[in-house]
Amino acid sequence: MTRRAPAAGRDRGSVTVELVVLAPVLLLFVLGVFFAGRYALAQQAVQAAAAEAARAASIARSASEASGTAAGAAAASLANQDVRCLTRSVAVDTSAFAQAPGTPGLVSATVSCQVDMSDLAFPGIPGNRNLESTMSSPLDTYRSRQE
């Protein structure tokens, strides 16, 4: 039995081919993780802004004051978390202000934010994402209320 020595040049260049094949896959994976992280942080910021807006609205004395303070609280919360919305809207459900004192009620705030993701600049990643969150906060049951 005689063994032949392996050909010296047969495996030459295989590492280069593997790198050329795997590099785009790894790049896509890293960009996907980056996009998912940005999306999760923006969604959490919109949820926090909705919670702040609902809380600010629930401590207001009137329905009109509640809408104004909720919008301001949501804008401040998004600014503090460094989330830049292309468009932002805050809708407040103040129907509980019409109920008589002694009746439990909830104030709900819905914050919508269109977040710009175009700076990731990769095919298949959408440029803008619409994020929306709704949170509620209870009104003080025995506090006077004005519509």
PALUMFI-596223 format. One record per residue: residue in three letters; residue number from 1; x, z, y of N, C-alpha, C in turn. Coordinates in pm, whole numbers, plus 50000, padded with zeros to 5 digits. Layout:
N
<node residuo="ALA" num="NUM" n_east="X" n_up="Z" n_north="Y" ca_east="X" ca_up="Z" ca_north="Y" c_east="X" c_up="Z" c_north="Y"/>
...
# end
This chain:
147
<node residuo="MET" num="1" n_east="50082" n_up="50000" n_north="49883" ca_east="50000" ca_up="50000" ca_north="50000" c_east="50087" c_up="50000" c_north="50124"/>
<node residuo="THR" num="2" n_east="50063" n_up="49902" n_north="50198" ca_east="50139" ca_up="49889" ca_north="50320" c_east="50043" c_up="49896" c_north="50438"/>
<node residuo="ARG" num="3" n_east="50082" n_up="49975" n_north="50534" ca_east="50000" ca_up="49986" ca_north="50655" c_east="50057" c_up="49897" c_north="50763"/>
<node residuo="ARG" num="4" n_east="49966" n_up="49840" n_north="50836" ca_east="50012" ca_up="49759" ca_north="50948" c_east="50008" c_up="49844" c_north="51074"/>
<node residuo="ALA" num="5" n_east="50098" n_up="49822" n_north="51159" ca_east="50100" ca_up="49891" ca_north="51289" c_east="49990" c_up="49830" c_north="51376"/>
<node residuo="PRO" num="6" n_east="49917" n_up="49915" n_north="51450" ca_east="49812" ca_up="49861" ca_north="51536" c_east="49870" c_up="49773" c_north="51647"/>
<node residuo="ALA" num="7" n_east="49793" n_up="49677" n_north="51683" ca_east="49837" ca_up="49586" ca_north="51790" c_east="49843" c_up="49664" c_north="51920"/>
<node residuo="ALA" num="8" n_east="49949" n_up="49652" n_north="51989" ca_east="49972" ca_up="49732" ca_north="52110" c_east="49880" c_up="49692" c_north="52224"/>
<node residuo="GLY" num="9" n_east="49841" n_up="49571" n_north="52237" ca_east="49763" ca_up="49527" ca_north="52352" c_east="49614" c_up="49521" c_north="52330"/>
<node residuo="ARG" num="10" n_east="49562" n_up="49563" n_north="52214" ca_east="49421" ca_up="49546" ca_north="52183" c_east="49330" c_up="49635" c_north="52270"/>
<node residuo="ASP" num="11" n_east="49371" n_up="49757" n_north="52300" ca_east="49288" ca_up="49850" ca_north="52380" c_east="49320" c_up="49845" c_north="52528"/>
<node residuo="ARG" num="12" n_east="49407" n_up="49758" n_north="52564" ca_east="49449" ca_up="49751" ca_north="52703" c_east="49333" c_up="49708" c_north="52793"/>
<node residuo="GLY" num="13" n_east="49307" n_up="49786" n_north="52902" ca_east="49203" ca_up="49753" ca_north="52998" c_east="49066" c_up="49810" c_north="52965"/>
<node residuo="SER" num="14" n_east="49051" n_up="49883" n_north="52856" ca_east="48919" ca_up="49936" ca_north="52820" c_east="48874" c_up="50047" c_north="52915"/>
<node residuo="VAL" num="15" n_east="48967" n_up="50123" n_north="52969" ca_east="48932" ca_up="50228" ca_north="53064" c_east="48876" c_up="50166" c_north="53192"/>
<node residuo="THR" num="16" n_east="48932" n_up="50058" n_north="53235" ca_east="48883" ca_up="49990" ca_north="53355" c_east="48741" c_up="49939" c_north="53334"/>
<node residuo="VAL" num="17" n_east="48714" n_up="49883" n_north="53219" ca_east="48579" ca_up="49834" ca_north="53190" c_east="48480" c_up="49950" c_north="53185"/>
<node residuo="GLU" num="18" n_east="48518" n_up="50061" n_north="53124" ca_east="48430" ca_up="50178" ca_north="53119" c_east="48402" c_up="50230" c_north="53259"/>
<node residuo="LEU" num="19" n_east="48502" n_up="50234" n_north="53343" ca_east="48484" ca_up="50282" ca_north="53480" c_east="48391" c_up="50189" c_north="53558"/>
<node residuo="VAL" num="20" n_east="48407" n_up="50060" n_north="53542" ca_east="48321" ca_up="49964" ca_north="53611" c_east="48176" c_up="49978" c_north="53566"/>
<node residuo="VAL" num="21" n_east="48154" n_up="50010" n_north="53441" ca_east="48019" ca_up="50025" ca_north="53388" c_east="47959" c_up="50159" c_north="53431"/>
<node residuo="LEU" num="22" n_east="48037" n_up="50266" n_north="53428" ca_east="47984" ca_up="50400" ca_north="53455" c_east="47977" c_up="50437" c_north="53603"/>
<node residuo="ALA" num="23" n_east="48059" n_up="50379" n_north="53687" ca_east="48062" ca_up="50415" ca_north="53829" c_east="47926" c_up="50396" c_north="53897"/>
<node residuo="PRO" num="24" n_east="47858" n_up="50283" n_north="53881" ca_east="47726" ca_up="50270" ca_north="53946" c_east="47624" c_up="50370" c_north="53893"/>
<node residuo="VAL" num="25" n_east="47631" n_up="50402" n_north="53765" ca_east="47538" ca_up="50499" ca_north="53707" c_east="47562" c_up="50637" c_north="53769"/>
<node residuo="LEU" num="26" n_east="47688" n_up="50676" n_north="53781" ca_east="47720" ca_up="50805" ca_north="53841" c_east="47681" c_up="50808" c_north="53989"/>
<node residuo="LEU" num="27" n_east="47701" n_up="50698" n_north="54058" ca_east="47663" ca_up="50690" ca_north="54199" c_east="47511" c_up="50704" c_north="54215"/>
<node residuo="LEU" num="28" n_east="47435" n_up="50637" n_north="54130" ca_east="47289" ca_up="50650" ca_north="54133" c_east="47246" c_up="50794" c_north="54105"/>
<node residuo="PHE" num="29" n_east="47310" n_up="50859" n_north="54011" ca_east="47278" ca_up="50997" ca_north="53978" c_east="47304" c_up="51089" c_north="54097"/>
<node residuo="VAL" num="30" n_east="47419" n_up="51075" n_north="54161" ca_east="47453" ca_up="51159" ca_north="54277" c_east="47354" c_up="51134" c_north="54391"/>
<node residuo="LEU" num="31" n_east="47322" n_up="51009" n_north="54419" ca_east="47226" ca_up="50979" ca_north="54525" c_east="47086" c_up="51031" c_north="54490"/>
<node residuo="GLY" num="32" n_east="47049" n_up="51026" n_north="54363" ca_east="46920" ca_up="51082" ca_north="54321" c_east="46914" c_up="51231" c_north="54341"/>
<node residuo="VAL" num="33" n_east="47021" n_up="51301" n_north="54311" ca_east="47027" ca_up="51446" ca_north="54333" c_east="47021" c_up="51476" c_north="54482"/>
<node residuo="PHE" num="34" n_east="47090" n_up="51396" n_north="54561" ca_east="47088" ca_up="51414" ca_north="54706" c_east="46947" c_up="51395" c_north="54762"/>
<node residuo="PHE" num="35" n_east="46879" n_up="51289" n_north="54719" ca_east="46743" ca_up="51263" ca_north="54766" c_east="46648" c_up="51374" c_north="54722"/>
<node residuo="ALA" num="36" n_east="46657" n_up="51419" n_north="54597" ca_east="46570" ca_up="51525" ca_north="54547" c_east="46592" c_up="51655" c_north="54624"/>
<node residuo="GLY" num="37" n_east="46716" n_up="51684" n_north="54657" ca_east="46745" ca_up="51804" ca_north="54736" c_east="46688" c_up="51796" c_north="54876"/>
<node residuo="ARG" num="38" n_east="46705" n_up="51682" n_north="54941" ca_east="46649" ca_up="51665" ca_north="55076" c_east="46498" c_up="51674" c_north="55074"/>
<node residuo="TYR" num="39" n_east="46436" n_up="51614" n_north="54973" ca_east="46291" ca_up="51616" ca_north="54961" c_east="46241" c_up="51759" c_north="54939"/>
<node residuo="ALA" num="40" n_east="46307" n_up="51833" n_north="54850" ca_east="46265" ca_up="51971" ca_north="54821" c_east="46281" c_up="52060" c_north="54943"/>
<node residuo="LEU" num="41" n_east="46390" n_up="52045" n_north="55017" ca_east="46408" ca_up="52126" ca_north="55137" c_east="46305" c_up="52094" c_north="55244"/>
<node residuo="ALA" num="42" n_east="46274" n_up="51967" n_north="55261" ca_east="46173" ca_up="51927" ca_north="55360" c_east="46035" c_up="51978" c_north="55319"/>
<node residuo="GLN" num="43" n_east="46002" n_up="51969" n_north="55191" ca_east="45871" ca_up="52019" ca_north="55144" c_east="45859" c_up="52169" c_north="55166"/>
<node residuo="GLN" num="44" n_east="45965" n_up="52242" n_north="55137" ca_east="45964" ca_up="52387" ca_north="55159" c_east="45950" c_up="52419" c_north="55307"/>
<node residuo="ALA" num="45" n_east="46014" n_up="52343" n_north="55393" ca_east="46003" ca_up="52366" ca_north="55536" c_east="45862" c_up="52340" c_north="55586"/>
<node residuo="VAL" num="46" n_east="45795" n_up="52238" n_north="55533" ca_east="45656" ca_up="52209" ca_north="55573" c_east="45564" c_up="52321" c_north="55522"/>
<node residuo="GLN" num="47" n_east="45588" n_up="52374" n_north="55403" ca_east="45508" ca_up="52486" ca_north="55353" c_east="45527" c_up="52610" c_north="55440"/>
<node residuo="ALA" num="48" n_east="45651" n_up="52637" n_north="55479" ca_east="45678" ca_up="52752" ca_north="55566" c_east="45611" c_up="52733" c_north="55703"/>
<node residuo="ALA" num="49" n_east="45613" n_up="52611" n_north="55754" ca_east="45549" ca_up="52583" ca_north="55884" c_east="45398" c_up="52603" c_north="55874"/>
<node residuo="ALA" num="50" n_east="45338" n_up="52562" n_north="55762" ca_east="45194" ca_up="52583" ca_north="55742" c_east="45161" c_up="52732" c_north="55734"/>
<node residuo="ALA" num="51" n_east="45245" n_up="52810" n_north="55668" ca_east="45223" ca_up="52955" ca_north="55659" c_east="45235" c_up="53019" c_north="55797"/>
<node residuo="GLU" num="52" n_east="45335" n_up="52978" n_north="55874" ca_east="45351" ca_up="53030" ca_north="56011" c_east="45231" c_up="52993" c_north="56098"/>
<node residuo="ALA" num="53" n_east="45184" n_up="52869" n_north="56085" ca_east="45070" ca_up="52824" ca_north="56164" c_east="44944" c_up="52903" c_north="56128"/>
<node residuo="ALA" num="54" n_east="44920" n_up="52924" n_north="56000" ca_east="44802" ca_up="53000" ca_north="55957" c_east="44810" c_up="53144" c_north="56007"/>
<node residuo="ARG" num="55" n_east="44926" n_up="53204" n_north="55999" ca_east="44942" ca_up="53343" ca_north="56046" c_east="44920" c_up="53352" c_north="56197"/>
<node residuo="ALA" num="56" n_east="44977" n_up="53259" n_north="56271" ca_east="44959" ca_up="53260" ca_north="56417" c_east="44813" c_up="53239" c_north="56453"/>
<node residuo="ALA" num="57" n_east="44744" n_up="53153" n_north="56381" ca_east="44602" ca_up="53128" ca_north="56409" c_east="44517" c_up="53250" c_north="56375"/>
<node residuo="SER" num="58" n_east="44555" n_up="53323" n_north="56271" ca_east="44472" ca_up="53437" ca_north="56229" c_east="44479" c_up="53555" c_north="56324"/>
<node residuo="ILE" num="59" n_east="44583" n_up="53563" n_north="56405" ca_east="44592" ca_up="53675" ca_north="56499" c_east="44544" c_up="53637" c_north="56639"/>
<node residuo="ALA" num="60" n_east="44500" n_up="53514" n_north="56656" ca_east="44447" ca_up="53470" ca_north="56785" c_east="44308" c_up="53532" c_north="56806"/>
<node residuo="ARG" num="61" n_east="44264" n_up="53538" n_north="56931" ca_east="44134" ca_up="53598" ca_north="56965" c_east="44019" c_up="53499" c_north="56962"/>
<node residuo="SER" num="62" n_east="44049" n_up="53370" n_north="56976" ca_east="43943" ca_up="53269" ca_north="56978" c_east="43987" c_up="53147" c_north="56899"/>
<node residuo="ALA" num="63" n_east="43888" n_up="53064" n_north="56867" ca_east="43917" ca_up="52943" ca_north="56789" c_east="44006" c_up="52846" c_north="56868"/>
<node residuo="SER" num="64" n_east="43980" n_up="52831" n_north="56997" ca_east="44061" ca_up="52739" ca_north="57076" c_east="44205" c_up="52790" c_north="57091"/>
<node residuo="GLU" num="65" n_east="44221" n_up="52920" n_north="57108" ca_east="44355" ca_up="52978" ca_north="57115" c_east="44427" c_up="52964" c_north="56980"/>
<node residuo="ALA" num="66" n_east="44352" n_up="52976" n_north="56871" ca_east="44410" ca_up="52967" ca_north="56737" c_east="44470" c_up="52829" c_north="56713"/>
<node residuo="SER" num="67" n_east="44402" n_up="52726" n_north="56757" ca_east="44453" ca_up="52590" ca_north="56737" c_east="44583" c_up="52568" c_north="56813"/>
<node residuo="GLY" num="68" n_east="44588" n_up="52616" n_north="56936" ca_east="44709" ca_up="52599" ca_north="57018" c_east="44827" c_up="52678" c_north="56965"/>
<node residuo="THR" num="69" n_east="44804" n_up="52804" n_north="56927" ca_east="44916" ca_up="52885" ca_north="56878" c_east="44963" c_up="52837" c_north="56741"/>
<node residuo="ALA" num="70" n_east="44872" n_up="52784" n_north="56661" ca_east="44911" ca_up="52732" ca_north="56529" c_east="45003" c_up="52611" c_north="56544"/>
<node residuo="ALA" num="71" n_east="44968" n_up="52521" n_north="56635" ca_east="45051" ca_up="52402" ca_north="56657" c_east="45189" c_up="52442" c_north="56708"/>
<node residuo="GLY" num="72" n_east="45194" n_up="52537" n_north="56798" ca_east="45323" ca_up="52584" ca_north="56850" c_east="45407" c_up="52652" c_north="56744"/>
<node residuo="ALA" num="73" n_east="45343" n_up="52733" n_north="56660" ca_east="45416" ca_up="52803" ca_north="56553" c_east="45470" c_up="52704" c_north="56451"/>
<node residuo="ALA" num="74" n_east="45393" n_up="52602" n_north="56416" ca_east="45440" ca_up="52502" ca_north="56321" c_east="45558" c_up="52423" c_north="56378"/>
<node residuo="ALA" num="75" n_east="45549" n_up="52385" n_north="56504" ca_east="45658" ca_up="52309" ca_north="56567" c_east="45785" c_up="52394" c_north="56573"/>
<node residuo="ALA" num="76" n_east="45772" n_up="52522" n_north="56608" ca_east="45888" ca_up="52610" ca_north="56615" c_east="45949" c_up="52631" c_north="56477"/>
<node residuo="SER" num="77" n_east="45867" n_up="52647" n_north="56376" ca_east="45916" ca_up="52667" ca_north="56241" c_east="45993" c_up="52545" c_north="56190"/>
<node residuo="LEU" num="78" n_east="45939" n_up="52427" n_north="56213" ca_east="46008" ca_up="52304" ca_north="56171" c_east="46139" c_up="52285" c_north="56248"/>
<node residuo="ALA" num="79" n_east="46139" n_up="52319" n_north="56376" ca_east="46261" ca_up="52307" ca_north="56456" c_east="46367" c_up="52407" c_north="56409"/>
<node residuo="ASN" num="80" n_east="46325" n_up="52529" n_north="56376" ca_east="46420" ca_up="52630" ca_north="56329" c_east="46483" c_up="52591" c_north="56196"/>
<node residuo="GLN" num="81" n_east="46410" n_up="52515" n_north="56115" ca_east="46462" ca_up="52473" ca_north="55985" c_east="46528" c_up="52336" c_north="55992"/>
<node residuo="ASP" num="82" n_east="46540" n_up="52283" n_north="56112" ca_east="46608" ca_up="52156" ca_north="56138" c_east="46544" c_up="52039" c_north="56062"/>
<node residuo="VAL" num="83" n_east="46411" n_up="52036" n_north="56061" ca_east="46338" ca_up="51925" ca_north="56002" c_east="46283" c_up="51841" c_north="56116"/>
<node residuo="ARG" num="84" n_east="46323" n_up="51715" n_north="56119" ca_east="46277" ca_up="51625" ca_north="56225" c_east="46165" c_up="51536" c_north="56171"/>
<node residuo="CYS" num="85" n_east="46048" n_up="51555" n_north="56225" ca_east="45933" ca_up="51476" ca_north="56182" c_east="45917" c_up="51356" c_north="56275"/>
<node residuo="LEU" num="86" n_east="45896" n_up="51239" n_north="56215" ca_east="45865" ca_up="51122" ca_north="56297" c_east="45727" c_up="51138" c_north="56358"/>
<node residuo="THR" num="87" n_east="45633" n_up="51184" n_north="56277" ca_east="45500" ca_up="51221" ca_north="56326" c_east="45465" c_up="51355" c_north="56264"/>
<node residuo="ARG" num="88" n_east="45397" n_up="51437" n_north="56343" ca_east="45358" ca_up="51570" ca_north="56296" c_east="45216" c_up="51598" c_north="56342"/>
<node residuo="SER" num="89" n_east="45138" n_up="51659" n_north="56255" ca_east="45004" ca_up="51700" ca_north="56295" c_east="44973" c_up="51835" c_north="56231"/>
<node residuo="VAL" num="90" n_east="44895" n_up="51913" n_north="56306" ca_east="44853" ca_up="52045" ca_north="56259" c_east="44702" c_up="52051" c_north="56274"/>
<node residuo="ALA" num="91" n_east="44633" n_up="52069" n_north="56162" ca_east="44487" ca_up="52082" ca_north="56163" c_east="44454" c_up="52226" c_north="56123"/>
<node residuo="VAL" num="92" n_east="44370" n_up="52291" n_north="56203" ca_east="44336" ca_up="52431" ca_north="56180" c_east="44186" c_up="52443" c_north="56156"/>
<node residuo="ASP" num="93" n_east="44150" n_up="52508" n_north="56046" ca_east="44009" ca_up="52536" ca_north="56016" c_east="43976" c_up="52673" c_north="56074"/>
<node residuo="THR" num="94" n_east="43903" n_up="52671" n_north="56186" ca_east="43870" ca_up="52795" ca_north="56256" c_east="43723" c_up="52833" c_north="56239"/>
<node residuo="SER" num="95" n_east="43659" n_up="52784" n_north="56135" ca_east="43516" ca_up="52811" ca_north="56117" c_east="43488" c_up="52961" c_north="56095"/>
<node residuo="ALA" num="96" n_east="43585" n_up="53038" n_north="56049" ca_east="43564" ca_up="53181" ca_north="56027" c_east="43548" c_up="53258" c_north="56157"/>
<node residuo="PHE" num="97" n_east="43592" n_up="53200" n_north="56268" ca_east="43575" ca_up="53266" ca_north="56398" c_east="43428" c_up="53273" c_north="56437"/>
<node residuo="ALA" num="98" n_east="43343" n_up="53188" n_north="56380" ca_east="43201" ca_up="53187" ca_north="56413" c_east="43125" c_up="53299" c_north="56342"/>
<node residuo="GLN" num="99" n_east="43185" n_up="53359" n_north="56241" ca_east="43118" ca_up="53466" ca_north="56167" c_east="43122" c_up="53596" c_north="56247"/>
<node residuo="ALA" num="100" n_east="43027" n_up="53681" n_north="56220" ca_east="43018" ca_up="53809" ca_north="56290" c_east="43130" c_up="53902" c_north="56243"/>
<node residuo="PRO" num="101" n_east="43178" n_up="53991" n_north="56333" ca_east="43276" ca_up="54091" ca_north="56290" c_east="43221" c_up="54173" c_north="56173"/>
<node residuo="GLY" num="102" n_east="43309" n_up="54212" n_north="56082" ca_east="43268" ca_up="54282" ca_north="55962" c_east="43257" c_up="54189" c_north="55843"/>
<node residuo="THR" num="103" n_east="43259" n_up="54059" n_north="55869" ca_east="43255" ca_up="53959" ca_north="55763" c_east="43397" c_up="53908" c_north="55738"/>
<node residuo="PRO" num="104" n_east="43445" n_up="53916" n_north="55616" ca_east="43580" ca_up="53864" ca_north="55590" c_east="43585" c_up="53713" c_north="55612"/>
<node residuo="GLY" num="105" n_east="43698" n_up="53666" n_north="55659" ca_east="43714" ca_up="53522" ca_north="55681" c_east="43859" c_up="53480" c_north="55670"/>
<node residuo="LEU" num="106" n_east="43879" n_up="53354" n_north="55646" ca_east="44013" ca_up="53296" ca_north="55635" c_east="44031" c_up="53186" c_north="55738"/>
<node residuo="VAL" num="107" n_east="44151" n_up="53176" n_north="55791" ca_east="44189" ca_up="53065" ca_north="55876" c_east="44290" c_up="52982" c_north="55797"/>
<node residuo="SER" num="108" n_east="44265" n_up="52853" n_north="55788" ca_east="44355" ca_up="52763" ca_north="55715" c_east="44424" c_up="52669" c_north="55812"/>
<node residuo="ALA" num="109" n_east="44550" n_up="52642" n_north="55783" ca_east="44626" ca_up="52548" ca_north="55865" c_east="44689" c_up="52444" c_north="55771"/>
<node residuo="THR" num="110" n_east="44672" n_up="52318" n_north="55808" ca_east="44732" ca_up="52208" ca_north="55732" c_east="44835" c_up="52139" c_north="55821"/>
<node residuo="VAL" num="111" n_east="44958" n_up="52136" n_north="55774" ca_east="45067" ca_up="52073" ca_north="55849" c_east="45108" c_up="51946" c_north="55776"/>
<node residuo="SER" num="112" n_east="45108" n_up="51835" n_north="55848" ca_east="45153" ca_up="51706" ca_north="55795" c_east="45276" c_up="51663" c_north="55873"/>
<node residuo="CYS" num="113" n_east="45375" n_up="51614" n_north="55800" ca_east="45500" ca_up="51574" ca_north="55864" c_east="45552" c_up="51449" c_north="55793"/>
<node residuo="GLN" num="114" n_east="45585" n_up="51348" n_north="55871" ca_east="45646" ca_up="51228" ca_north="55815" c_east="45796" c_up="51241" c_north="55835"/>
<node residuo="VAL" num="115" n_east="45869" n_up="51265" n_north="55725" ca_east="46012" ca_up="51291" ca_north="55730" c_east="46088" c_up="51161" c_north="55711"/>
<node residuo="ASP" num="116" n_east="46189" n_up="51140" n_north="55794" ca_east="46271" ca_up="51020" ca_north="55787" c_east="46382" c_up="51040" c_north="55683"/>
<node residuo="MET" num="117" n_east="46380" n_up="50958" n_north="55578" ca_east="46482" ca_up="50963" ca_north="55474" c_east="46567" c_up="50837" c_north="55474"/>
<node residuo="SER" num="118" n_east="46554" n_up="50755" n_north="55577" ca_east="46622" ca_up="50626" ca_north="55579" c_east="46773" c_up="50639" c_north="55593"/>
<node residuo="ASP" num="119" n_east="46823" n_up="50754" n_north="55635" ca_east="46967" ca_up="50769" ca_north="55649" c_east="47039" c_up="50773" c_north="55515"/>
<node residuo="LEU" num="120" n_east="46964" n_up="50789" n_north="55405" ca_east="47027" ca_up="50781" ca_north="55273" c_east="47063" c_up="50637" c_north="55240"/>
<node residuo="ALA" num="121" n_east="46991" n_up="50541" n_north="55298" ca_east="47024" ca_up="50398" ca_north="55292" c_east="47064" c_up="50351" c_north="55153"/>
<node residuo="PHE" num="122" n_east="46972" n_up="50363" n_north="55062" ca_east="46998" ca_up="50313" ca_north="54927" c_east="46874" c_up="50242" c_north="54878"/>
<node residuo="PRO" num="123" n_east="46888" n_up="50128" n_north="54814" ca_east="46771" ca_up="50054" ca_north="54767" c_east="46686" c_up="50139" c_north="54672"/>
<node residuo="GLY" num="124" n_east="46557" n_up="50134" n_north="54691" ca_east="46466" ca_up="50207" ca_north="54604" c_east="46427" c_up="50344" c_north="54660"/>
<node residuo="ILE" num="125" n_east="46501" n_up="50393" n_north="54759" ca_east="46467" ca_up="50521" ca_north="54821" c_east="46383" c_up="50489" c_north="54943"/>
<node residuo="PRO" num="126" n_east="46261" n_up="50544" n_north="54948" ca_east="46173" ca_up="50512" ca_north="55061" c_east="46230" c_up="50566" c_north="55192"/>
<node residuo="GLY" num="127" n_east="46205" n_up="50494" n_north="55299" ca_east="46256" ca_up="50535" ca_north="55429" c_east="46187" c_up="50657" c_north="55485"/>
<node residuo="ASN" num="128" n_east="46057" n_up="50668" n_north="55467" ca_east="45980" ca_up="50780" ca_north="55520" c_east="45896" c_up="50841" c_north="55409"/>
<node residuo="ARG" num="129" n_east="45882" n_up="50972" n_north="55415" ca_east="45798" ca_up="51043" ca_north="55318" c_east="45698" c_up="51127" c_north="55397"/>
<node residuo="ASN" num="130" n_east="45571" n_up="51119" n_north="55357" ca_east="45467" ca_up="51202" ca_north="55419" c_east="45452" c_up="51330" c_north="55338"/>
<node residuo="LEU" num="131" n_east="45478" n_up="51442" n_north="55401" ca_east="45467" ca_up="51572" ca_north="55336" c_east="45353" c_up="51649" c_north="55401"/>
<node residuo="GLU" num="132" n_east="45276" n_up="51719" n_north="55320" ca_east="45161" ca_up="51793" ca_north="55373" c_east="45147" c_up="51923" c_north="55296"/>
<node residuo="SER" num="133" n_east="45111" n_up="52028" n_north="55367" ca_east="45090" ca_up="52157" ca_north="55304" c_east="44980" c_up="52232" c_north="55378"/>
<node residuo="THR" num="134" n_east="44900" n_up="52306" n_north="55301" ca_east="44791" ca_up="52386" ca_north="55357" c_east="44810" c_up="52531" c_north="55316"/>
<node residuo="MET" num="135" n_east="44800" n_up="52621" n_north="55411" ca_east="44810" ca_up="52765" ca_north="55386" c_east="44695" c_up="52835" c_north="55457"/>
<node residuo="SER" num="136" n_east="44658" n_up="52953" n_north="55406" ca_east="44550" ca_up="53031" ca_north="55465" c_east="44599" c_up="53171" c_north="55497"/>
<node residuo="SER" num="137" n_east="44534" n_up="53232" n_north="55595" ca_east="44565" ca_up="53369" ca_north="55634" c_east="44433" c_up="53438" c_north="55669"/>
<node residuo="PRO" num="138" n_east="44416" n_up="53564" n_north="55629" ca_east="44288" ca_up="53632" ca_north="55656" c_east="44276" c_up="53677" c_north="55800"/>
<node residuo="LEU" num="139" n_east="44152" n_up="53672" n_north="55850" ca_east="44120" ca_up="53729" ca_north="55981" c_east="44099" c_up="53878" c_north="55964"/>
<node residuo="ASP" num="140" n_east="44129" n_up="53953" n_north="56069" ca_east="44100" ca_up="54096" ca_north="56066" c_east="43948" c_up="54112" c_north="56061"/>
<node residuo="THR" num="141" n_east="43900" n_up="54181" n_north="55958" ca_east="43755" ca_up="54188" ca_north="55932" c_east="43678" c_up="54252" c_north="56047"/>
<node residuo="TYR" num="142" n_east="43733" n_up="54355" n_north="56110" ca_east="43656" ca_up="54431" ca_north="56210" c_east="43700" c_up="54405" c_north="56353"/>
<node residuo="ARG" num="143" n_east="43773" n_up="54299" n_north="56377" ca_east="43814" ca_up="54263" ca_north="56512" c_east="43710" c_up="54170" c_north="56572"/>
<node residuo="SER" num="144" n_east="43689" n_up="54181" n_north="56703" ca_east="43592" ca_up="54093" ca_north="56768" c_east="43646" c_up="53949" c_north="56764"/>
<node residuo="ARG" num="145" n_east="43551" n_up="53857" n_north="56759" ca_east="43586" ca_up="53714" ca_north="56747" c_east="43511" c_up="53634" c_north="56852"/>
<node residuo="GLN" num="146" n_east="43576" n_up="53531" n_north="56901" ca_east="43513" ca_up="53439" ca_north="56996" c_east="43529" c_up="53299" c_north="56943"/>
<node residuo="GLU" num="147" n_east="43429" n_up="53217" n_north="56963" ca_east="43439" ca_up="53078" ca_north="56917" c_east="43516" c_up="52993" c_north="57009"/>
# end
